[in-house]
Amino acid sequence: MSFEPKQKVNLDPPKDDPISAEYLSKCNGKNPDYPTYVAIKGTVFDVSGNKMYGPEGSYKIFAGRDASRALAQSSLKEEDCRPDWYDLADEHKKVLNDWHTFFSKRYNVKGKVEGATNT
């Protein structure tokens, strides 16, 4: 996985704002009044500019939730879109860390999921 974007992305300084799970769930790409967010390991990324996370996108399953486990397992299954990942094999944990790095080079960090224990 290449971590560097093809074109330079000017990112805002990462924020550390608490974001409730309830608010995150509203940021699922379906409501134009809310941004589109994906959380990985408790970190909330703003993916609003990427149609892949919108209602018709291939990755819409990840929008509005902490999808750590699904990303670690390269899964698009609803039941895998959850924050817990500690019990995964080391190779899946590496994949998850790679995704976190990939997102952090492309999307603004908006905060942390309130009460997240999977950081």
N, C-alpha and C positions, 0 to 999 in steps of 0.2 A: 504494500500500500504506500503510495506516495503521499507525503504529508504536506508538501508545499503546493499551494494553489497554482494553477497555470498562470493566472494574472494576479498581481499584487492586490491584496484585500486590505483596505484601511479600516482597522477595527477600533472601536471605542475602548477606553480602559475598562477592564472587567469590573462589573458591579458585584457587590456582595449582599444585595437586598434579599430579605426573606420573601419567598414566593410560596403561598399556600398551595397544597395539593388541589384544593377546590378551584383556585384561580388558574393553575396550570391546566386543569382539565377543560377549562373554557378556551384555552389557547390551542385549539385542535385544528385550526385552519378552516373551520366551517362558518365562523361568525366574523364578518368584516369589521366588527367593532373591537375585536381583540387581535393581538399579534399571534403568530404561529410559533410555538415553543416546542423544543424537544429537550428533555433532561437526560443527562448521562452521569451516573455516579453522583447524583444530587446537584450537579451543575446545570443551570438552565441556559440554553442557547436559543437565540432568536433566529429562526430559519424562515421568517416571513417572506423573504425575497426569493425563495426557492419553491417553484411550483410542485416539485416532487413530494413536498410535505402537505400540499393542499388537498382538498376533498377528492380530487380526481387523480392525485399523484400516486406513484408506486410505493412511496414511503409514508403515506397518510396514516398508517397504523401507529407510527412512532409519535405523531403530533399530539400535544396536549398531555403527555405523560413521561414518566421516567422509564425509558425503554432499555435500560442497561442490559438486562438478561438477554433480550431478543438480539440486540446488537452483538453481544459477546458470542452468541450462538449462530449469528448470521441467519436469524429466523424472522419470518414475516407473520408468524402465528400470533393471534390475539392473546392467547394464554401465556406466551413468553414475554409480552410487553409489560414487564414489571421491574421494580427496582432491585430486587435481591439477586446477588451474583456470587456471594462468598463461597458457596458450595460447588462452584464450577471448577472444571479442570484448569490447570495452569495455562494451557494453550488458549482456552477461552478467555481467561483473564487478560492475557496478552492482547488478544483481538480487541477486547473492550478498551484497554488502555490506548491501543492504536486508534480506535474510533474517537476517543476523548481528545487525543492529540489532533486528529484530522478536523474535528468540529472546532476546536479552539483556534485553528489557523484560518477558519473561514467564516465563523459566525460570532456575533457579539454575545458575550456572557452577560446575562441580565440579572443573575443572582443565584441563590441556592434554594432548593426545595426545603421549606420549613420542616424541621424535625428529621431531616434525612439522616439515616444511619448507614447509608451505603456509599459514603464518600471515599 
